[in-house]
């Protein structure tokens, strides 16, 4: 299983939100580069980064910081937040990002997202953020009425292969991953590789996800709250 440590950036600091609520912010580190270096030193190769300012407001205010992290640590950066148009995807790849995650563009400007999938293939990851069974966009502030299967079908045809799925109700809550959700998704769309996100509370969650053959998982708050140490995370990676 691909274990990816996750950091969320808000105003230049490493933070976590509860259920995507910008009013419920916990600051974990003032120096994102130092935090990323700790992950690199522990043997991880990919870092999942969400630009919360970009997700809410658009744009890439943290892109220079992401470039510094990649340069200083050698980590491959999988990033999302603020990706609204095809040119945004191109800009991030030109800046050296490894994979780009987007949910908003896929919903709001699907023609741009399908072009990105056609041009960049598996480096484009669909961010399927679920709120009450619906896809949430724009920093989880609005939801789409389009059924999930209708969203995914044209993307799969265009080359989508990796989906980062976040259960918003569990994100940042450490109440346990929604194992049933990922099992259902894998059964419905076997052509896709799913990255689980949201709710991981301890090693038992990682063990269950690995046993279910989930392709990847991002872990943030559980690490920052000392529920999982880097050594334990590393055991499940690979």
N, C-alpha and C positions, 0 to 999 in steps of 0.2 A: 504494500500500500504506500502511496506517495503522501508522506506527512509533510505538510507545509506550515511552518510557524507563520503566524499572521500578526501584522501590526496595522492599526488604523491611525491615520494621521489627521489631526485637527489642529490648525494654527501652529504647525511645526512640532507638535508633541505627540508621543505615543499615548493613545487613549482607547477606551472602549465605551460604547454606548449600550444602554439597556433597551432591547427591543427596537433599536434604531432611533431612539428618542434623543434628539440633540440637547434636550434639557437635562438628561441624565448621563453626565459625562464623568468618567473616572480617569484621571491622568496617572499613567504608569511609568513613564520615562520622559525626561526632558531632552534626551539626546538619542534620536532614532538611529543614527549611524552606529553608536556604541551598542545599542540593543541588537541591531542587525549583525554586528560583528560577533556577538555572543552566540548567535544562532550558527553563523558560519564556522566558528571555532568548535562547535559541538558536532559538526559534520553534516549539516544540512546543505542542500545545494540550491533550493528554491525558496524564496520569500514571497508570501502573499501580502500585498499592500493595498489598502483602500484609502483613497484620498477623500476624506469626508467633506472637506470644503468643496472639492470639485463635484462630488456626488450631489451636494445640496445646491450649489450655485453655478455649476458648469465651469469649464476651463481646467487648467492643471497647475494650480498654485504651488504644488509640491514637486513638480517635475525636476527642478534642479536638485532637490534633496534626494529624489530617487536615483538620479544619475550619480550623485556622490556615494550613495549606499552601494550601488552596483560596482563602481570603480574601487571603492575602499575595501569591500568584502569579497568580491568575486561571485556574489550570489546572483542567480538568475531571478529577475523580478517579474512576478505575475501581478498585474495591477489593474484596478478599475476605479471608477469615480470620475465623473465629468466627461465621459466618452459619449458624445452626442452625434457626431458625423463621421463620414469616412475619413476625412482629413485628420480627425483626431486620432484615429487608429494608426494612420500612416505616420503621424508625428511621433507617437509613442514608440513605434517600432524603429523609426529613424534615430530616436534617442537611446536605443539599445535595450528596450524592454523585451522580455522573453515571451510573455503572453499577455494579451489584453482582454479584460473582462468587461462586458457591457450587457446591461439589461435595458436601459432606457432607449438606446438607439434602435435596438431590435424591435421595440414596441412603437416608437414614435417616428422613426425614419427607416423602415425596414429595407428600403431599396439600398441605402448606404450600408447597412449591416450585411445584406446578402452579397454586395460587391466585396466587402472586406473578407467575408468567408471565402469567396471565390478566389481572391488574390492571396490570402494569407493562410487559408486552411485551418489546421489544428492549432495554430497560434492564437486564434480568436476563440474565446470562451464565452458562452452565453451565461449571463448571471441571472439565474432563475430564482428570484427572491420572492418567496411565497408568504402572503399575508391573507389569512382567511381563505386559502385555496386559490387566490388570485395573484398574478404577477404584479409586484410593486416596483415602481420606478421613481426616478428623481429623488434619490436619497431616501427611498421608502415613504415618500410623502403622498404619493398617489398610486392607485391601482388600475390595472387594465381589465376591461370586461371581456377581452378575447380569451376563449378557452385555451388551455395549455397545449392541447394537441394541435390546435390550429396555429399556434405560435411556432411550434417546433417543426411541423411538417416541411415548410419551405426552407427552413434553415438546414435541416438534414439533407434535403435535396441539393442545397448549395455547398455542402461539405462540412457542416457542423459535426463535431465528434466529442467535444468536451463541454460539460455543463457543470457550473458551480451552483449548487442548490442550497439556499439558505432558508431555514425555517425561522422567520422573523420573530415569532412568538417565543422562541427559545434562545435567540441570539443574545449573548452576553449574560444569560441567566444561569448557566451551569446546572440545568435541570435534567440533563441527559439528552443525547442526540435522538432525533426522531427516526429510529431505525426502521419503523414500518414505512415511513415515507420513502426512504431510499430504496427499500426492497420493492415497493410498488413501482417506482420510477424505472428501476433496472428491469423489471419484468415487462413494463409497457414499451420501453425503448431500448432493447438490447444492443442496438448499434451504437449507443452513446456511452461514454465513460463519465461517471458522476463523481464530483468532488463534494463531499458532505461538509456543511458549515452550519454552526449554530447549536449551542446546548451541550457540547462535549464537557463532561464533568469530571472525568477521571480515566484511569487506564482501562476500566471495564468497557467504557464506550469505544475506545480504540480497538479493543479485542473483538467486540461484537461487529464493528464495521469491517475489520480485517477478515473476520470469519465469513461475513456476507459477501466478500470479494468486491467491496466498494473500491473504486479505483484510487480515490484520494480523499484527504481530509485536511481542513485548515483548523488550526488550534490557536486560539488567542487568549481569552480570559482565563481558561483553566490553567495555562502556564503562568500567567501574571498573578494569579491568586494562589500559586503554589500547590495546586491540586495535582499537577503533573510536572515532573522535573524534566530537564533536557535529556537525561540519560534514558528515561522511560519513553519519551517521545521517539528517541533515536532507535529504540528496539523495534518499533513498529514500522519504521521507515525502510523501504527497499523491497 
